[in-house]
C-alpha cells in the first residue's frame, strides 16, 4: 500500500468514527431530552474532523452545498 493509500484509509477511518460519534450523540440527546444541545455537540464533533482532515471536510462541504442548493 502506498503512503497516499494509507493516508486515505486513515482519513476515511477518522470520518467514519466521527459519523458514528454524531449518531451516538444524537441518540443520547434524544434519549435524555437534551436535543437543545445538539447543534453545539455536532459543531464540536465537526470541528474535530476539520482539525484531523481539513481537505476531506472541504470536500464534504462542497458536496453538502450541492445537495442543499
URHU-V895152 format. One record per residue. OMEGA is omega in degrees with one decimal (NA if undefined). Layout:
BEGIN
OMEGA
OMEGA
END
This chain:
BEGIN
-179.7
177.4
179.3
178.4
178.6
179.4
179.2
178.5
179.1
178.9
178.9
179.0
178.4
-179.4
178.6
178.5
-178.1
175.1
177.2
178.3
177.7
179.9
179.0
179.6
179.1
-180.0
179.1
-178.2
178.9
-178.1
-175.4
176.2
-179.2
-175.3
177.8
-179.4
-174.6
-179.1
179.4
-179.4
-179.2
177.2
178.2
179.1
180.0
176.2
176.8
176.5
-178.1
176.9
-176.6
-173.9
-175.9
-180.0
179.3
179.0
177.7
177.9
179.7
178.6
177.7
177.8
179.7
178.4
177.8
-179.4
-173.6
179.2
NA
END
